[in-house]
């Protein structure tokens, strides 16, 4: 039996041989290049536009992407390529440009506000017509409509029957025609007063249909939503309108009972917050939202806590108890003013600070004691200043107690200047308070003022419960500490 002789290996084809002109040595093994260990599976083709953070291996281990292995240099002994990749020196890449961490709360709030303003600038001027399915319509109450409909049908039927009897009795035709016309006019009047009034809300505007008028209000212009005895109040900086179909009785308002008008107001607030949401910072877990008209008690408790902590040396609690009733009434009047903005800063879901201001004055500013020295007062003050100056005001003012040295230093740190104006405080022992101002450094021209009726003369607060046209801030409400 013939012995088995292995065949000689056939040379590879030229198109498959990477080096056809140089025969390969049978003892030299060229292994496949082994990539360095790296967790990244995709590489950005333009890494220098937005460089990702480098892993720890870039500084404490193998380069995550060593690239192709260099060719060996003639006359220099070289190890196999696998060992070169394993023992290659560490190549330290330049770190990405340093970006400062915005730990300052007021700086982050200001940046978020500018981003929101920039987004609003790019919105189209004409908004598309909203879909009718997305509209929300409110009319008068169901019971009211049923009663009015029954009464109107019975009245009109009685008039028509009377007109028919008079016609059959051969009475003057003018009397019959007059009764018929009266029945038709009464039916149209009842329809106009009961069924026609409605409130329509969608994602872009509010449409108020009153019996003899119609008003369209953009959500960006809304400043107040408040149930009222003569109708739901929708306020703007220029004027306000009352929605006839949604009313809250005076007796229910005095007793504090919850009615259908409160439910409609909550739905309108929900739509308002969805269209113009509160300013939120997820990294700091805070948001600045609008205060609602039914939060007078919450603001009273917050102000009392801040004042008793910061102004015990001015208003000793044992000698001068905190005027809870007067402060609550004042907050109710403040929340009902359409030209006043009241904002609450929340950490998570817990309120931490508050501010109230209009186009000329910072009225109230306070921070709860457990949240002081964290930048929340500065954030709210900066928020109010930007809002006031963006409306075209040349300067803003406030009143602060003369003995509240911490608050005075806080405002001076933020560019406020003390003036020579002085007055007495409203609450006993009626300490002196001084006026501080801050000038608009942006130099934005004021927008043209709309046509308005002549304003009533403004009197100084006298301590009565009657609301003033421009309620001046109370000095013991400005309780932010230096931060």
C-alpha positions in Angstrom: 0.0 0.0 0.0 1.4 3.4 -1.1 2.3 5.9 1.6 0.3 9.1 1.9 2.2 12.2 0.7 0.7 15.5 1.5 0.4 17.9 -1.4 2.4 21.1 -1.5 0.4 24.1 -0.5 -0.7 26.1 -3.5 0.4 29.7 -3.7 -2.5 32.2 -3.1 -4.0 34.2 -5.9 -2.5 37.5 -6.7 -5.7 39.4 -6.0 -6.0 37.9 -2.6 -2.3 38.3 -1.6 -1.8 41.7 0.1 2.0 41.7 -1.0 2.3 39.8 -4.3 5.8 41.1 -5.1 7.3 39.9 -1.7 6.8 36.2 -0.8 5.6 35.6 2.7 7.9 33.8 5.1 6.3 30.5 6.3 7.6 31.2 9.9 6.3 34.8 10.2 2.8 35.2 11.5 1.0 38.5 11.0 -2.0 38.5 13.3 -5.1 40.6 12.8 -4.9 44.0 14.6 -6.7 43.7 17.9 -8.6 46.9 18.8 -8.0 48.4 22.3 -10.8 47.8 24.8 -13.4 50.5 24.6 -17.0 50.8 25.6 -17.9 53.1 22.7 -19.4 51.2 19.7 -20.0 54.3 17.5 -17.6 57.1 16.7 -18.8 60.6 15.8 -17.5 61.5 12.4 -17.0 65.1 13.6 -15.9 64.8 17.2 -14.4 68.3 17.5 -17.8 70.0 17.0 -19.1 68.7 20.3 -16.5 66.5 21.9 -17.9 63.9 24.3 -16.3 63.5 27.8 -13.3 61.3 27.7 -13.4 58.0 29.6 -11.0 57.2 32.4 -9.0 55.0 30.2 -7.7 58.0 28.2 -5.8 59.2 31.2 -5.2 56.0 33.3 -5.0 53.2 30.8 -4.9 52.4 27.1 -6.0 54.9 24.6 -9.6 54.0 23.7 -9.0 54.4 19.9 -5.2 53.9 19.1 -5.8 54.0 15.3 -3.9 51.9 12.7 -0.6 50.3 13.8 2.5 52.1 12.3 4.7 50.3 9.9 8.0 49.0 11.3 11.1 51.1 10.7 14.0 49.6 8.8 17.0 48.7 11.0 15.0 48.7 14.2 13.9 45.4 15.8 10.2 45.3 16.3 8.0 42.9 18.1 4.8 41.5 16.7 2.0 43.9 16.2 -0.1 42.4 19.0 2.7 43.2 21.5 3.1 46.7 20.1 -0.6 47.4 20.6 -0.4 46.1 24.1 2.7 48.0 25.1 2.1 51.2 23.1 2.6 54.3 25.2 -0.4 56.2 26.4 -1.5 59.1 24.2 -3.2 61.7 26.2 -5.7 63.6 24.2 -6.5 67.3 25.0 -9.4 67.6 27.4 -12.6 69.3 26.1 -12.9 73.0 26.8 -13.8 73.8 30.4 -17.3 75.0 30.9 -18.0 76.5 34.3 -20.8 74.9 36.3 -23.7 77.2 36.8 -24.2 76.6 40.4 -25.6 80.1 41.0 -29.3 79.9 41.1 -30.0 83.4 39.8 -27.6 82.8 36.8 -29.4 79.6 35.8 -32.9 81.2 36.2 -31.8 84.1 34.0 -30.4 81.7 31.4 -33.6 79.7 31.3 -35.6 82.8 31.0 -33.6 84.0 28.0 -33.9 80.7 26.3 -37.7 80.8 26.7 -37.7 84.4 25.4 -35.7 83.3 22.4 -38.1 80.5 21.7 -41.0 82.9 21.8 -39.2 85.2 19.3 -39.1 82.5 16.7 -42.8 81.7 17.0 -44.8 82.7 13.9 -46.8 85.8 14.1 -50.0 84.2 12.8 -51.0 81.1 14.6 -52.9 78.4 12.7 -56.6 78.2 13.3 -57.2 75.7 16.1 -59.2 72.6 15.6 -62.7 72.6 16.9 -62.2 69.3 18.6 -59.4 70.8 20.8 -61.6 73.7 21.9 -63.3 73.8 25.3 -66.6 75.6 25.5 -68.5 76.7 28.7 -72.0 78.0 28.8 -74.4 78.7 31.6 -75.2 76.0 34.1 -77.4 73.1 33.0 -80.0 73.8 35.6 -80.1 77.4 34.7 -80.6 76.7 31.0 -83.3 74.1 31.7 -85.3 76.5 33.9 -84.9 79.4 31.5 -85.9 77.2 28.6 -89.1 76.0 30.3 -90.1 79.4 31.4 -89.5 80.9 28.0 -91.4 78.2 26.2 -94.4 78.6 28.6 -94.4 82.4 28.2 -94.2 82.3 24.4 -96.8 79.6 24.2 -99.2 81.7 26.4 -98.7 84.7 24.2 -99.3 82.8 21.0 -102.5 81.2 22.5 -103.7 84.6 23.5 -103.0 86.0 20.1 -104.9 83.0 18.5 -108.0 83.5 20.8 -108.0 87.2 20.0 -107.9 86.4 16.3 -110.8 84.0 16.5 -112.7 86.5 18.5 -112.3 88.9 15.7 -110.4 91.4 17.7 -108.3 94.1 16.0 -105.6 92.5 13.9 -103.0 94.9 15.2 -103.4 93.5 18.7 -102.9 90.0 17.4 -99.8 90.9 15.4 -98.4 92.8 18.4 -98.7 89.8 20.7 -97.1 87.5 18.1 -94.2 89.9 17.6 -93.8 90.2 21.3 -93.6 86.4 21.7 -91.0 86.2 19.0 -88.9 89.1 20.4 -89.1 87.5 23.9 -87.9 84.2 22.5 -85.0 85.9 20.8 -84.1 87.9 23.9 -84.1 84.8 26.1 -81.9 83.0 23.6 -79.5 85.9 23.4 -79.2 86.2 27.2 -79.2 82.5 28.1 -78.0 80.3 25.2 -75.7 82.6 23.3 -73.2 83.6 26.0 -70.3 81.2 26.1 -66.6 81.0 26.8 -64.3 79.3 24.2 -60.7 78.3 25.1 -58.1 76.7 22.9 -54.3 76.5 22.7 -53.9 80.1 21.3 -56.7 82.4 22.7 -59.8 82.9 24.7 -63.0 84.0 23.0 -65.7 85.6 25.2 -69.2 85.7 23.8 -71.4 88.0 26.0 -75.0 88.8 25.1 -74.1 91.9 23.1 -70.3 91.8 22.7 -67.5 89.5 21.6 -63.8 89.7 22.8 -60.8 87.6 21.7 -57.8 87.5 24.1 -54.5 85.9 23.4 -53.1 83.7 26.1 -49.9 85.7 26.1 -51.8 88.8 27.2 -53.8 87.2 30.0 -52.7 88.3 33.5 -55.7 87.4 35.7 -58.4 84.6 35.8 -60.7 85.1 38.8 -64.3 84.1 39.5 -66.5 87.1 40.1 -70.2 87.8 41.1 -70.9 89.3 37.7 -68.9 86.8 35.7 -65.5 85.2 35.3 -62.9 88.0 35.2 -60.3 87.7 32.4 -57.8 90.5 32.9 -54.9 91.9 30.8 -52.6 94.8 31.3 -55.0 97.1 29.5 -58.4 96.1 30.7 -60.6 93.2 31.8 -63.7 91.5 30.6 -66.4 89.6 32.6 -67.8 86.3 31.2 -71.5 86.4 31.8 -72.1 82.6 31.5 -69.8 81.7 34.4 -70.7 83.5 37.6 -70.1 83.0 41.3 -72.8 84.2 43.7 -72.0 86.8 46.3 -73.2 84.6 49.1 -70.9 81.8 48.0 -68.0 84.2 47.8 -68.7 85.4 51.4 -69.0 81.9 52.8 -66.1 80.6 50.7 -68.1 77.8 49.1 -66.8 76.1 46.1 -69.0 76.5 43.0 -69.0 75.7 39.3 -67.1 78.9 38.6 -64.2 77.7 40.7 -64.0 74.5 38.6 -64.1 76.5 35.4 -61.3 78.7 36.7 -59.2 75.7 37.5 -59.6 74.3 34.0 -58.6 77.7 32.6 -55.6 77.8 34.8 -54.6 74.3 33.6 -54.9 75.4 30.0 -52.9 78.6 30.8 -50.1 76.7 32.4 -50.0 74.3 29.4 -49.8 77.2 26.9 -47.4 79.3 29.0 -45.8 76.9 31.4 -43.9 77.9 34.6 -40.1 78.4 34.3 -38.6 75.1 35.5 -35.0 74.1 36.1 -34.7 70.3 36.4 -31.1 70.4 37.6 -32.0 72.6 40.6 -35.4 70.9 41.0 -37.1 74.3 41.2 -39.8 76.2 39.3 -41.2 79.7 39.4 -45.0 79.6 38.9 -47.9 82.0 39.1 -49.7 82.3 42.3 -53.4 81.6 42.0 -56.2 83.7 43.5 -57.1 81.2 46.1 -53.6 81.1 47.6 -53.9 84.1 49.8 -53.7 82.0 53.0 -50.5 80.3 51.7 -48.8 83.6 51.0 -49.9 84.9 54.4 -48.3 82.0 56.1 -45.1 82.3 54.1 -44.8 86.0 54.7 -45.5 85.6 58.5 -42.7 82.9 58.7 -40.2 85.1 56.9 -41.1 88.2 58.9 -41.0 86.7 62.3 -37.6 85.3 61.6 -36.0 88.4 60.1 -37.9 91.3 61.8 -38.3 90.2 65.4 -36.1 93.1 66.4 -38.4 95.6 64.6 -41.8 94.0 65.4 -41.5 92.1 68.7 -44.1 89.3 68.6 -45.1 89.7 72.2 -45.7 93.4 72.0 -47.0 93.5 68.4 -48.8 90.3 67.3 -48.7 89.6 63.6 -51.7 91.1 61.8 -52.9 87.9 60.1 -56.3 89.2 59.1 -55.0 92.4 57.5 -52.2 90.6 55.7 -54.6 88.0 54.3 -57.0 90.7 53.0 -54.1 92.6 51.4 -53.0 89.4 49.6 -56.6 88.9 48.4 -56.6 92.4 46.9 -53.1 91.9 45.5 -54.0 88.6 43.8 -57.1 90.3 42.3 -55.1 93.1 40.6 -54.5 92.4 36.9 -51.4 94.6 36.8 -49.6 92.7 39.6 -47.6 89.6 39.1 -47.2 87.2 42.0 -44.7 84.4 41.7 -43.9 81.5 44.0 -40.6 79.7 43.8 -40.9 76.0 44.7 -38.3 73.4 45.5 -39.8 70.2 44.3 -43.4 70.7 45.4 -42.7 72.8 48.5 -42.9 76.6 48.4 -39.6 78.3 49.3 -40.0 82.0 48.3 -42.4 84.5 46.8 -42.4 87.9 45.1 -45.1 90.4 44.0 -44.4 93.3 41.6 -46.0 95.5 38.9 -44.5 97.6 36.1 -43.0 100.1 38.6 -42.6 98.6 42.0 -41.4 95.5 43.7 -44.1 95.1 46.4 -43.2 92.0 48.4 -40.3 89.7 48.5 -39.7 87.0 51.0 -37.7 83.7 51.5 -38.5 81.1 54.1 -35.9 80.8 56.8 -34.8 77.2 55.9 -34.2 78.3 52.3 -32.1 81.4 52.9 -28.5 81.9 51.7 -29.1 79.7 48.7 -29.8 82.3 45.9 -33.5 82.0 45.8 -34.1 85.6 46.8 -31.6 86.7 44.1 -33.3 84.5 41.5 -36.7 86.0 42.2 -35.4 89.6 42.3 -33.6 89.1 39.0 -36.7 87.5 37.5 -38.8 90.5 38.5 -36.2 93.0 37.3 -36.0 91.4 33.9 -39.7 91.3 33.5 -40.2 94.9 34.5 -37.3 96.3 32.3 -38.4 94.2 29.4 -41.8 96.0 29.4 -39.9 99.3 28.9 -39.8 100.7 32.4 -36.8 103.0 33.0 -36.5 102.3 36.7 -38.0 100.2 39.4 -38.6 101.1 43.1 -39.3 99.4 46.4 -39.7 100.4 50.1 -37.7 98.8 52.8 -37.6 99.3 56.6 -34.8 101.6 57.7 -33.9 99.2 60.5 -33.8 96.2 58.2 -30.0 96.5 57.5 -29.7 93.0 56.1 -32.3 93.7 53.4 -30.8 97.1 52.6 -27.4 95.5 52.1 -28.9 92.8 50.0 -30.5 95.3 47.6 -27.4 97.4 47.4 -25.4 94.4 46.4 -27.7 93.9 43.4 -27.4 97.5 42.2 -30.2 99.3 44.1 -29.6 102.8 45.3 -31.1 104.4 48.4 -32.9 107.7 48.1 -33.8 110.5 50.5 -37.5 109.6 50.4 -38.9 108.4 53.8 -42.4 107.5 55.2 -44.0 105.7 58.1 -44.9 102.1 58.0 -48.6 101.0 58.1 -48.4 98.6 61.0 -47.4 99.5 64.6 -45.0 100.6 65.9 -44.9 102.2 62.5 -41.1 102.4 62.0 -39.6 104.5 59.2 -39.0 103.0 55.8 -37.0 104.3 52.9 -37.3 104.2 49.1 -34.7 102.4 46.9 -34.5 102.5 43.1 -32.7 100.7 40.3 -32.3 102.2 36.8 -32.7 100.2 33.7 -29.2 99.6 32.3 -30.5 98.1 29.1 -31.8 101.4 27.8 -34.8 99.8 26.1 -37.3 102.4 24.9 -40.7 102.3 26.5 -43.5 100.9 24.2 -46.3 103.3 23.2 -48.9 103.6 26.0 -52.4 102.4 25.1 -55.3 104.8 25.3 -56.6 104.7 28.8 -59.0 106.8 30.9 -57.4 109.3 33.1 -56.1 107.7 36.3 -57.4 108.7 39.7 -55.2 110.6 42.0 -53.0 108.3 44.1 -53.1 108.8 47.8 -50.7 107.4 50.3 -51.8 104.3 52.2 -53.8 105.2 55.2 -54.1 101.8 56.8 -57.8 101.3 55.7 -59.0 98.1 54.1 -59.9 99.8 50.9 -57.5 98.9 48.0 -55.4 101.7 46.6 -54.9 102.2 42.8 -51.2 101.2 43.3 -50.7 99.5 46.5 -47.2 100.4 47.7 -45.1 97.6 49.2 -44.9 97.1 52.9 -41.3 97.3 54.1 -41.6 94.2 56.4 -42.4 92.2 53.3 -39.0 92.6 51.7 -37.1 90.0 53.7 -34.5 88.5 51.4 -31.2 88.2 53.1 -27.8 88.8 51.5 -26.7 85.8 49.6 
